């Protein structure tokens, strides 16, 4: 556990980022949101990051909040140490029996340090451009190419990624290998060249900060969490205000409003960034 003794206390007296803890506004926004661009049915959010970052757990957490009960459609694995997600999969979230929210998540195989393990950077770039079909199983030793099964030759705007989100446990920021950082930066550069907006969510804030574990509302008062946001901003080149702190649902049996508020705040920014991107095309 991090040693706070040399930092003058674990918490700042005032939050270093202001957050509305009223989740109802965000819930109302999600329910009514529709992309203004007529070529798009759903805003597409691609989650990427190292193995075990919490990508699938974030999807489950959003699903849980919007359904009002704990959900687990995106399978997770806390044991293997290798990527549990191997297929490119689109997750739609039900608004009603025959209706869906107007955004979708794409979950992707995680980055790993070694070559021939984890998702290939070139495959992530193809996903950004909409060339990867839903259900494609990634091969760490061979990139997807035109003519392969799972390659979409003529993607529409609806197939392409509209927001790129990097996911990482906040306690792992200082432990990232140079190889994984290089891969994430390469994907970020590709997205930037395509004009795709980017954000990051740092997960497992309760495990990294005891004061946040006691009270989730301390998340944006935590000195340690602020330091990790600063470090990650420098590593990846993302502005600090594009990096969000969350605690995903995992073994929880009940929903918690303050945890929901953090997740919905991050999701709301993803949708706003993606909508701006689509409107500028």
N, C-alpha and C positions, 0 to 999 in steps of 0.2 A: 504494500500500500504506500502511496505517496506520502512523503514527510513534509508536513506543513510548517514545522516549527521555525524554519528559517524565513518564512514568508510573512510573518506578522499576522497569522491567523488564516483560517481556511476560507473565510468569506469576506468579500467587500461589503461595506456598509450599505451601498446602493447597487442595484443590478447594473451590469455593464451592457445589458440589452433589455429594452422594455418589451414586455409581452402582455397582450391581453389574455387573461386566463378564462375568459368567457368563450367557450367553444361553440356556442349556439350560432354565432355569426358565421363562423367558418362552415358549420354544418349546413346552414341555409345556402351559403354560396355554392358549396359542392352540389347540392341538390338541384339548383337552378342553372348551373353553369352549362353553356353550350358554346362550342367553338364558333366564332363569327365567320371564319373562312368556310365557304360552301363546299370546298373540295375535301373537307375533313369531317369524318363522322366522330372520331375520338382523338383527343390529344394523347400523343404517345410519349410515355416517360420510360426511358431506359435506365435501369439500375446496374451499375458496375462497381467492381472493387475486388479486393483480395478474397481468398477463400475464408469462409466463416465470418464475413463482415456483418451479416444481418440483413442481407438483401431480401431474402424470402420472408424473414420475420417481419420486416417493415411492410411488405405487401399484406401479410396476415393481419398486422396491427391496424392498417387502414381499413381492411375488410371488416375487422371486428368492430371498429368504431362506427362505421357506416351501417352495419347490421345490428348493432346494439348488443352483441354477444360474442364470446370468444370464438374465433374462426381459425382454421388451419389448412386452407386449400393448398397453399404453397408449401411443399414439404421441406423440412429443415433437418439438419443433422449436426449435433454438437460434439461428435466423437471422432469421426474418421480423420480429420485434418486435411482431407482433400475435398475438392469441389463436389458438393452433393447435387447441385443443379448441373445437368449435362446437356439439356435440351433448351433451345430458344423457345420460350413460352410466353404467350400473351395472357394476361389476367384481366378479365372484365369483372366489374363489381356490380352485383345486382342492386337496382334501386327498387324494383318490384318484381313480381313473378315473371313478367315478360319485358322488363325494361332494365337498362343499365345506365350507370353513371357515364358521363361524356369524357372520361379519360381512361386510359388503360396503362398497365405496367408491363414492361418486358423484363423478365428475369433472365440472366445470362450466367454461364459458367464463370467461376471466379478466376482471378489472376493468381499465378503461383510463381515462386522465385526461379525454379529451374526451367530449362527449355524442355519441350515435349511434355509439359504438364500444365494444366490450366488452359484457359481460353487464349487463343492467339490474338494479338493486337489487330492483325489484318482482318480477322473475322468480326471484331467489334466495329471496325471502320465500315465493313460491309453492312452490318446491322444498322448503323447510323444512316446509311444511304437507302435502307429499305430492301436490300438484296437478300436478306436471310428470311426464309419462310418459317412460319410458326411450326414448331415440332422438330426443326433440324437438330440433329445430335452433333455437338461439336467434337472435332477430332484434334487433340492437342499436337499431333505430329504432322497434320496436313491441313492447310488452309482451304477454305471453300473457294471454288472457282466457277466461272460461268460454264454451264453445261452439267454441273454436278446436281444430283438430287438435293433439293433444299435451297437451290439458288434461284432467286427471283430476278428475271432478266429485265423486266420493265416495271419497276416500282412506282406506285402513285404517291402523291403527297401524303395520303392517309397511311401508307406503309412505312414512311420514313419516320425517324425519331425527331421529336419536337423539343424535348428537354433531356439533357444528360445529367444523371445524378450519381455521384460517387458515394459509396457507403463504406464506413470503416468504424470499428470499435474505437472509442476515444482513447482507451488505454493502450492501443496499439500504434498510435501516431509515431512515437519515438522508436518503435520496434520494426517499422517497415524496412524491408531490404531495399537496397539501391535498385535491384532489378525490377521489383514490383513498382517502385516509384517511377522508374523510367517508363514502364508500360502505361501507367496511369497518365503520365504527362504526355505521352505520345497520343493517347486517345483524346485527351483534352485539346491538344493542338489541332488534331483532325476535326474535332467538333467546332473549334473556333474558326477554322478555315471554311467550314460549312455554314457558319453563322448560328449554330445551335447553342442556345444558352445552357449554362452549367451551374449546378449547385452541389453541395455535399451535405450528407447527414452523418454525424458522429453518434454512434449508438452506445448502449451499455453505460450510460452516465452514472447510474447508481452503483455499479461495480467499481468505477474509477474514483468516485468521490464520496466519502462517508457522509458528509453533510447533505449531499443530494439524496443519498440513500435514506436519510432520516426524513427529509422533506424535499420532494421533487421541485418545489418552488424556489429552492436555493440554486437551481441549475445555472442561472445567469448571474448569480452572485459569486460562484465558486472561482477562486483564484487559479486552482489547478486546471479546471475546465477551460478557463480563459487562456491559459498558457498553451494548452493543447490546440485550441482553435488558432492561435497565433502561429504555432509551429506548422500546423497543417496548411495554413494559408501560404506560408513561405515555401513549403515543400511542393505544393501543387500549383501555386500561383493564382489561387482563387481569392477574391476579396473576402474579408472576414464576414461581411454581412450576407454572404452567400453560403455560409456554413452554419448548419443548424444542429442543435443537440436534442437527442430523443432517447426515450426508453421504450423499446419495443415490448409488446406483450409476448410472454413465453409460457411460463408455468402458472400464470395468474388464473384465478378462478372467477374473478369479478372485474368489471370495468371501473376505471378510475378517471374522473373528470380531468384532473390536472395533467395526467399522463396523456390523455386524449388531446388536450390543448396544445401540447408541444408537437405532437405528431401532425395535427391539423394545421398548425402554423407553418410547418415545413411544407406540407402538401399544398397549401394555399399559394405559397410562393412559387412552387413548381408550376402550378397551373397559370399563375399570372405571367411568369417568364415565358412559358410556352405559348400562351395566347398572344403576347407581344411579338414573339417570333413569327407566328403565323400571320399576324396582321401586317407585318412589315414586308411580307413576300410580294 
